[in-house]
């Protein structure tokens, strides 16, 4: 036992598992996922940070299946691009995390994230805001609605003109 703890009559606390204490998440406004530069940079980020969950915004992709095929994730939630802008995807390893879709719109993905080895869960919101003020207003109204109904841990991230 640690002498500092013994002097104070305290029992050592077992540290939480590494998944509770530390989880790497990447949220990236990548401005397009189709090019070789993106693929090289994304591979380097994955190799360096080893994220459990990745959110990509402004992917400019209709279908994100190639990201699952080319990289180390085995599940995703996606919003296709709208013309030449937008596109969102959340990629994760479903052996470690469970994501339950709460709501998805053309600019938002909201999901409950649960770590399989624990009872810990939290809300994750991935946003890519349109440059149009009227659409951004809808996003803020949706975020306020969620805030009013949800009382827990919440990570909100993304890009665009929010």
TORZAVO-229360 format. One record per residue: residue number from 1; residue in three letters; x, y, z of N, C-alpha, C in turn. Coordinates in pm, 1 decimal. Layout:
BEGIN
R num residu     n.xx     n.yy     n.zz    ca.xx    ca.yy    ca.zz     c.xx     c.yy     c.zz
R NUM    Ala        X        Y        Z        X        Y        Z        X        Y        Z
...
This chain:
BEGIN
R num residu     n.xx     n.yy     n.zz    ca.xx    ca.yy    ca.zz     c.xx     c.yy     c.zz
R   1    Unk     83.9   -117.6      0.0      0.0      0.0      0.0     88.8    124.5      0.0
R   2    Unk     43.2    223.8    -64.4    112.9    350.3    -70.9    127.4    407.7     70.2
R   3    Unk    250.3    442.3    114.1    271.3    495.2    249.3    189.0    620.8    276.8
R   4    Unk    171.5    705.4    177.8     91.4    827.0    195.4    -51.3    790.3    234.6
R   5    Unk   -109.1    691.5    167.0   -245.2    649.0    197.7   -252.4    579.7    332.8
R   6    Unk   -151.5    497.8    364.6   -151.5    423.4    490.4   -150.4    520.9    609.0
R   7    Unk    -70.1    627.5    601.6    -63.0    724.5    711.2   -198.1    791.0    737.2
R   8    Unk   -277.2    803.8    635.6   -405.6    870.8    649.2   -520.5    771.6    667.4
R   9    Unk   -488.0    642.4    681.8   -590.4    542.0    704.5   -680.7    519.7    584.7
R  10    Unk   -630.0    548.4    465.7   -711.9    535.8    344.6   -673.2    410.1    267.9
R  11    Unk   -769.5    348.3    208.2   -743.6    236.2    118.8   -718.8    289.5    -20.8
R  12    Unk   -628.6    226.2    -92.6   -606.2    272.8   -229.8   -730.0    248.5   -314.5
R  13    Unk   -753.4    339.2   -404.0   -866.1    325.7   -497.2   -813.7    261.3   -623.8
R  14    Unk   -884.0    159.6   -669.2   -844.6     94.2   -793.5   -873.0    190.5   -907.3
R  15    Unk   -772.5    220.9   -987.8   -796.2    316.0  -1097.0   -894.5    257.3  -1197.2
R  16    Unk   -970.5    342.5  -1264.1  -1065.0    294.4  -1363.0   -992.3    230.3  -1480.3
R  17    Unk  -1066.4    151.6  -1555.6  -1006.5     88.4  -1672.9   -962.3    196.8  -1770.4
R  18    Unk   -867.3    166.6  -1858.0   -819.5    267.3  -1953.4   -931.8    324.2  -2039.7
R  19    Unk  -1036.2    245.4  -2068.1  -1144.6    296.5  -2151.0  -1225.7    403.4  -2079.9
R  20    Unk  -1231.0    398.0  -1948.9  -1304.0    500.2  -1874.9  -1217.1    623.8  -1858.2
R  21    Unk  -1092.8    602.2  -1823.8  -1002.1    711.6  -1795.3   -964.9    788.1  -1922.4
R  22    Unk   -954.7    718.4  -2034.0   -905.6    782.6  -2154.7   -968.6    719.6  -2278.1
R  23    Unk  -1028.3    802.7  -2360.0  -1083.1    756.5  -2486.6  -1052.4    863.2  -2590.8
R  24    Unk   -983.6    826.4  -2695.0   -950.5    922.0  -2798.6  -1065.3    931.7  -2898.5
R  25    Unk  -1102.9   1056.0  -2924.9  -1209.5   1087.3  -3019.6  -1154.1   1193.2  -3113.7
R  26    Unk  -1180.8   1175.7  -3241.6  -1141.4   1276.1  -3340.3  -1268.1   1333.7  -3401.8
R  27    Unk  -1276.8   1467.2  -3404.1  -1382.1   1538.5  -3475.5  -1310.0   1627.7  -3575.7
R  28    Unk  -1335.0   1603.4  -3704.5  -1254.3   1669.4  -3807.4  -1342.5   1723.8  -3918.9
R  29    Unk  -1331.7   1854.4  -3945.0  -1392.7   1913.3  -4064.1  -1292.6   1891.2  -4177.2
R  30    Unk  -1310.4   1780.3  -4246.7  -1207.6   1734.1  -4341.2  -1220.2   1796.1  -4479.8
R  31    Unk  -1329.8   1864.8  -4508.9  -1350.3   1932.0  -4637.6  -1332.2   1837.9  -4756.4
R  32    Unk  -1386.8   1718.6  -4740.4  -1384.4   1619.4  -4847.6  -1302.5   1497.7  -4810.9
R  33    Unk  -1361.4   1379.5  -4833.9  -1296.7   1252.8  -4794.9  -1253.6   1168.1  -4914.6
R  34    Unk  -1267.0   1219.5  -5034.2  -1241.5   1136.5  -5151.5  -1097.1   1136.6  -5200.3
R  35    Unk  -1019.5   1234.2  -5162.7   -885.1   1247.2  -5217.9   -778.3   1164.9  -5147.3
R  36    Unk   -667.6   1144.8  -5217.2   -554.2   1071.6  -5159.6   -492.4   1145.5  -5041.2
R  37    Unk   -490.7   1279.3  -5045.4   -436.4   1356.4  -4932.7   -516.4   1329.1  -4805.4
R  38    Unk   -649.3   1326.6  -4817.8   -732.2   1294.6  -4701.3   -697.7   1155.9  -4648.4
R  39    Unk   -691.4   1058.4  -4736.7   -667.9    920.1  -4693.8   -534.1    905.4  -4621.3
R  40    Unk   -430.0    970.4  -4674.2   -299.4    965.3  -4607.0   -304.3   1033.2  -4470.5
R  41    Unk   -364.2   1150.4  -4466.7   -372.4   1224.8  -4340.1   -459.2   1151.0  -4238.3
R  42    Unk   -569.1   1095.9  -4284.6   -659.4   1024.2  -4194.1   -591.2    899.4  -4137.9
R  43    Unk   -520.5    827.5  -4223.8   -447.3    707.8  -4178.4   -344.4    747.5  -4072.2
R  44    Unk   -272.7    857.3  -4094.3   -172.5    902.8  -3997.4   -238.9    939.6  -3864.4
R  45    Unk   -352.5   1009.0  -3869.5   -424.7   1042.8  -3747.3   -470.1    917.5  -3672.6
R  46    Unk   -522.2    820.6  -3746.2   -568.6    697.1  -3683.1   -452.5    620.6  -3620.0
R  47    Unk   -340.4    613.5  -3692.5   -224.5    540.8  -3639.9   -167.9    609.0  -3515.3
R  48    Unk   -167.4    740.7  -3514.1   -107.7    814.5  -3402.5   -198.3    816.2  -3279.8
R  49    Unk   -328.0    845.2  -3300.6   -418.8    867.0  -3187.5   -502.5    745.1  -3149.1
R  50    Unk   -516.2    649.9  -3240.4   -594.4    527.8  -3214.9   -731.7    559.3  -3154.2
R  51    Unk   -812.6    638.8  -3225.0   -942.4    677.6  -3169.0  -1041.6    561.1  -3168.4
R  52    Unk  -1131.9    566.4  -3073.2  -1240.2    470.5  -3065.1  -1359.4    519.0  -3145.9
R  53    Unk  -1368.4    650.1  -3161.4  -1479.2    712.0  -3233.4  -1424.5    829.0  -3314.0
R  54    Unk  -1475.1    842.9  -3437.5  -1435.7    954.2  -3523.8  -1561.5   1015.2  -3583.5
R  55    Unk  -1568.0   1147.0  -3582.5  -1674.5   1219.1  -3651.4  -1608.9   1302.4  -3760.6
R  56    Unk  -1654.2   1282.3  -3882.3  -1604.3   1359.7  -3995.7  -1717.3   1447.3  -4047.5
R  57    Unk  -1688.6   1575.5  -4062.7  -1788.3   1668.7  -4115.1  -1737.7   1727.8  -4245.5
R  58    Unk  -1832.6   1770.8  -4327.4  -1806.2   1819.8  -4462.2  -1729.6   1714.4  -4542.5
R  59    Unk  -1783.3   1594.2  -4542.1  -1719.1   1483.0  -4612.4  -1734.6   1492.3  -4763.6
R  60    Unk  -1838.5   1560.5  -4808.8  -1870.9   1571.3  -4951.4  -1889.4   1432.9  -5014.3
R  61    Unk  -1949.2   1342.0  -4937.7  -1974.3   1205.0  -4985.1  -2122.8   1171.8  -4970.1
R  62    Unk  -2176.9   1102.1  -5068.7  -2313.4   1050.7  -5059.4  -2319.2    926.7  -4971.2
R  63    Unk  -2219.8    839.9  -4985.9  -2215.6    714.6  -4910.8  -2076.5    700.8  -4850.6
R  64    Unk  -2070.0    670.7  -4723.4  -1944.1    664.7  -4650.3  -1892.6    522.2  -4632.1
R  65    Unk  -1950.0    426.7  -4701.8  -1912.1    286.4  -4686.7  -1763.4    263.7  -4714.3
R  66    Unk  -1706.3    337.5  -4808.4  -1564.2    318.4  -4839.0  -1475.7    349.0  -4718.6
R  67    Unk  -1522.1    439.4  -4630.0  -1444.2    468.7  -4509.4  -1440.1    347.4  -4417.9
R  68    Unk  -1550.1    273.9  -4410.1  -1548.8    149.7  -4331.4  -1460.8     45.2  -4397.0
R  69    Unk  -1466.0     38.4  -4527.9  -1387.7    -61.6  -4600.8  -1237.4    -34.0  -4593.3
R  70    Unk  -1199.4     94.1  -4594.3  -1057.5    131.8  -4603.4   -988.8    153.0  -4468.0
R  71    Unk  -1067.3    171.8  -4361.3  -1007.5    203.8  -4233.1  -1054.7    106.3  -4125.7
R  72    Unk  -1016.1    128.0  -4002.2  -1027.1     25.7  -3897.5  -1159.0     25.2  -3820.7
R  73    Unk  -1261.6     86.5  -3871.0  -1388.9     91.2  -3799.7  -1483.7    -13.3  -3857.6
R  74    Unk  -1583.8    -50.9  -3779.2  -1676.0   -152.2  -3828.9  -1822.0   -110.3  -3818.0
R  75    Unk  -1846.7     17.6  -3784.4  -1983.6     66.0  -3783.5  -1984.9    216.1  -3807.0
R  76    Unk  -2098.8    265.7  -3855.9  -2108.3    409.0  -3883.8  -2253.3    454.5  -3883.0
R  77    Unk  -2269.3    583.6  -3866.8  -2394.5    653.5  -3889.1  -2358.4    765.2  -3984.8
R  78    Unk  -2445.6    794.1  -4080.3  -2405.8    890.8  -4182.9  -2521.1    979.3  -4227.1
R  79    Unk  -2482.2   1097.3  -4275.8  -2571.8   1190.0  -4344.0  -2504.9   1221.5  -4476.8
R  80    Unk  -2571.5   1192.7  -4589.8  -2509.2   1219.1  -4719.7  -2494.4   1368.5  -4746.6
R  81    Unk  -2404.3   1399.0  -4838.0  -2383.0   1536.8  -4879.1  -2508.6   1591.8  -4945.6
R  82    Unk  -2522.4   1723.0  -4940.9  -2634.1   1790.2  -5006.7  -2575.1   1874.8  -5118.9
R  83    Unk  -2571.5   1820.2  -5237.3  -2505.9   1889.4  -5348.2  -2355.3   1884.4  -5330.0
R  84    Unk  -2291.8   2001.6  -5331.5  -2146.1   2008.9  -5318.1  -2099.5   2041.4  -5176.8
R  85    Unk  -2188.8   2039.7  -5080.1  -2145.6   2070.4  -4943.7  -2207.6   1971.3  -4845.1
R  86    Unk  -2150.0   1970.1  -4726.3  -2206.6   1887.8  -4619.7  -2155.6   1745.4  -4620.6
R  87    Unk  -2233.0   1661.2  -4560.2  -2195.9   1522.0  -4539.5  -2135.2   1504.9  -4402.0
R  88    Unk  -2190.2   1410.5  -4324.7  -2141.7   1380.1  -4189.9  -2131.3   1229.9  -4175.6
R  89    Unk  -2036.4   1186.2  -4098.4  -2034.3   1046.2  -4059.8  -1970.1   1033.6  -3922.7
R  90    Unk  -2022.5    938.6  -3846.7  -1959.7    897.5  -3721.5  -1916.8    753.1  -3742.3
R  91    Unk  -1789.3    725.4  -3718.4  -1732.2    592.2  -3732.6  -1689.1    544.1  -3594.5
R  92    Unk  -1711.5    415.6  -3566.3  -1669.2    363.6  -3436.4  -1642.7    214.0  -3443.8
R  93    Unk  -1575.7    167.3  -3339.6  -1546.6     25.2  -3323.8  -1655.6    -33.3  -3235.5
R  94    Unk  -1744.3   -115.5  -3293.4  -1857.4   -165.0  -3214.5  -1821.8   -280.8  -3121.8
R  95    Unk  -1694.7   -319.9  -3117.4  -1654.0   -413.4  -3012.4  -1627.7   -339.3  -2881.3
R  96    Unk  -1611.2   -205.0  -2891.3  -1582.9   -122.5  -2773.5  -1702.0    -33.7  -2736.7
R  97    Unk  -1768.8     21.2  -2838.2  -1877.8    115.5  -2814.9  -2008.3     65.9  -2876.3
R  98    Unk  -2118.0    109.1  -2815.7  -2251.3     92.2  -2872.6  -2305.3    232.9  -2895.3
R  99    Unk  -2351.1    263.1  -3016.1  -2413.7    392.1  -3044.7  -2559.2    369.0  -3081.6
R 100    Unk  -2647.3    435.3  -3009.5  -2790.0    430.1  -3038.9  -2831.1    564.7  -3094.9
R 101    Unk  -2878.2    564.1  -3219.7  -2919.2    686.6  -3286.7  -3038.7    747.1  -3214.4
R 102    Unk  -3025.8    873.5  -3177.8  -3136.0    946.5  -3114.0  -3211.1   1027.0  -3219.4
R 103    Unk  -3136.3   1101.0  -3300.6  -3196.8   1182.7  -3405.7  -3091.2   1213.1  -3510.8
R 104    Unk  -3133.8   1214.0  -3635.5  -3044.8   1248.5  -3746.1  -3121.3   1339.5  -3840.6
R 105    Unk  -3058.2   1450.6  -3876.9  -3115.2   1541.9  -3975.7  -3010.1   1562.8  -4083.7
R 106    Unk  -3035.8   1651.2  -4176.7  -2939.7   1679.8  -4282.2  -2812.8   1747.6  -4233.4
R 107    Unk  -2814.7   1798.1  -4108.7  -2699.9   1869.1  -4053.7  -2655.5   1817.7  -3918.0
R 108    Unk  -2720.3   1713.5  -3866.0  -2694.9   1671.0  -3728.1  -2704.6   1520.1  -3715.3
R 109    Unk  -2620.5   1465.3  -3629.2  -2635.2   1328.3  -3581.3  -2625.0   1334.4  -3429.5
R 110    Unk  -2726.0   1282.1  -3361.1  -2726.0   1275.8  -3215.8  -2737.5   1128.6  -3177.4
R 111    Unk  -2647.2   1081.3  -3093.0  -2647.2    939.3  -3055.8  -2603.6    922.5  -2910.7
R 112    Unk  -2661.2    823.7  -2844.0  -2614.1    784.3  -2711.3  -2497.9    688.3  -2731.3
R 113    Unk  -2388.4    714.1  -2663.2  -2268.1    632.0  -2672.1  -2253.5    557.0  -2540.0
R 114    Unk  -2235.5    427.6  -2549.7  -2214.4    345.8  -2430.0  -2086.8    265.2  -2448.8
R 115    Unk  -2002.6    267.2  -2347.9  -1881.3    185.0  -2348.4  -1923.1     44.9  -2304.4
R 116    Unk  -1895.4    -54.7  -2388.9  -1944.0   -190.8  -2363.2  -1897.7   -248.8  -2229.5
R 117    Unk  -1776.0   -215.5  -2186.4  -1721.3   -277.0  -2065.2  -1767.0   -207.7  -1936.8
R 118    Unk  -1849.1   -104.0  -1949.4  -1892.8    -28.2  -1831.8  -2041.0      5.1  -1845.0
R 119    Unk  -2091.1     74.2  -1746.2  -2226.4    129.3  -1753.9  -2224.5    276.2  -1792.8
R 120    Unk  -2109.3    325.7  -1833.3  -2096.0    467.1  -1867.4  -2155.5    494.4  -2005.3
R 121    Unk  -2237.6    600.1  -2010.7  -2291.3    642.8  -2139.3  -2296.7    794.8  -2141.3
R 122    Unk  -2302.0    847.9  -2260.8  -2305.9    991.8  -2279.1  -2364.8   1021.2  -2416.3
R 123    Unk  -2413.2   1141.9  -2431.7  -2472.3   1185.1  -2558.3  -2364.5   1248.9  -2644.2
R 124    Unk  -2363.9   1211.0  -2770.8  -2270.6   1272.3  -2866.5  -2352.0   1335.3  -2977.8
R 125    Unk  -2324.0   1461.8  -3005.8  -2389.7   1533.6  -3114.6  -2284.2   1583.0  -3211.5
R 126    Unk  -2300.1   1544.5  -3335.8  -2209.4   1587.4  -3442.8  -2289.2   1680.1  -3534.2
R 127    Unk  -2237.6   1799.8  -3555.9  -2309.1   1903.9  -3629.1  -2224.2   1952.8  -3745.8
R 128    Unk  -2288.7   1970.0  -3861.2  -2227.4   2047.6  -3969.0  -2329.9   2149.6  -4013.5
R 129    Unk  -2307.7   2275.5  -3980.2  -2407.3   2379.7  -4002.9  -2397.8   2438.4  -4142.5
R 130    Unk  -2511.7   2459.1  -4199.5  -2522.4   2528.3  -4326.9  -2478.5   2673.5  -4310.1
R 131    Unk  -2442.1   2735.3  -4418.3  -2409.7   2878.0  -4413.5  -2536.0   2962.9  -4408.5
R 132    Unk  -2649.9   2902.3  -4434.8  -2777.8   2973.3  -4432.6  -2825.3   2992.0  -4288.6
R 133    Unk  -2848.5   3115.0  -4251.8  -2888.2   3148.8  -4114.7  -3016.4   3075.1  -4071.8
R 134    Unk  -3110.7   3056.7  -4162.9  -3236.8   2991.4  -4125.8  -3213.5   2845.9  -4086.1
R 135    Unk  -3119.3   2777.1  -4151.5  -3088.1   2638.3  -4114.7  -3009.9   2631.0  -3983.6
R 136    Unk  -2921.9   2727.8  -3961.6  -2849.5   2731.5  -3834.2  -2945.4   2752.9  -3718.0
R 137    Unk  -3048.1   2833.5  -3740.7  -3148.5   2856.4  -3636.6  -3217.4   2724.6  -3598.7
R 138    Unk  -3245.5   2641.1  -3696.3  -3307.4   2510.7  -3669.1  -3214.7   2425.2  -3583.8
R 139    Unk  -3085.4   2425.4  -3616.8  -2989.0   2348.6  -3537.2  -2991.9   2394.1  -3392.0
R 140    Unk  -2986.8   2525.1  -3369.2  -2987.0   2576.1  -3231.9  -3116.0   2540.2  -3159.3
R 141    Unk  -3228.5   2541.5  -3230.6  -3355.2   2500.7  -3168.8  -3350.5   2352.1  -3131.9
R 142    Unk  -3294.3   2269.4  -3219.4  -3281.6   2126.1  -3189.8  -3190.4   2102.0  -3069.4
R 143    Unk  -3078.9   2173.9  -3063.5  -2986.2   2160.3  -2950.7  -3055.2   2202.2  -2820.8
R 144    Unk  -3130.9   2310.6  -2825.3  -3202.8   2355.2  -2705.4  -3305.6   2249.8  -2662.6
R 145    Unk  -3375.9   2190.5  -2756.5  -3473.9   2086.5  -2723.5  -3406.0   1968.7  -2654.9
R 146    Unk  -3292.1   1927.0  -2708.2  -3218.7   1815.7  -2646.1  -3172.4   1854.6  -2506.7
R 147    Unk  -3117.7   1974.7  -2492.7  -3070.3   2021.6  -2362.3  -3182.2   2021.3  -2259.6
R 148    Unk  -3300.6   2062.2  -2299.5  -3413.8   2067.7  -2207.1  -3462.1   1929.0  -2165.6
R 149    Unk  -3435.8   1827.0  -2249.3  -3484.6   1691.7  -2220.2  -3377.3   1597.9  -2167.0
R 150    Unk  -3252.4   1637.1  -2177.2  -3142.9   1547.5  -2141.3  -3062.7   1606.6  -2027.4
R 151    Unk  -3035.3   1525.0  -1927.3  -2954.2   1569.1  -1814.6  -2844.2   1466.2  -1793.9
R 152    Unk  -2732.1   1488.3  -1855.9  -2622.0   1394.6  -1844.8  -2500.5   1447.8  -1917.9
R 153    Unk  -2402.6   1362.7  -1934.4  -2280.0   1400.4  -2004.6  -2311.3   1412.5  -2153.3
R 154    Unk  -2254.2   1517.9  -2214.2  -2287.3   1548.4  -2353.1  -2165.8   1610.1  -2420.0
R 155    Unk  -2125.6   1552.9  -2531.6  -2019.5   1609.1  -2614.3  -2082.2   1654.3  -2744.5
R 156    Unk  -2066.1   1783.0  -2775.2  -2119.0   1839.5  -2897.5  -2000.5   1892.2  -2977.8
R 157    Unk  -1989.1   1849.8  -3101.4  -1877.7   1895.4  -3183.3  -1915.6   1898.3  -3329.9
R 158    Unk  -1834.4   1963.2  -3409.4  -1861.4   1968.1  -3552.7  -1793.8   2085.6  -3617.7
R 159    Unk  -1856.9   2134.5  -3723.3  -1798.2   2242.4  -3798.7  -1905.4   2318.3  -3874.6
R 160    Unk  -1862.1   2414.7  -3952.1  -1955.6   2497.8  -4027.0  -1981.1   2626.8  -3952.6
R 161    Unk  -2081.2   2695.9  -3995.4  -2109.0   2828.9  -3941.4  -2205.5   2829.8  -3825.2
R 162    Unk  -2189.1   2739.6  -3729.3  -2280.3   2737.8  -3615.1  -2255.5   2862.8  -3534.8
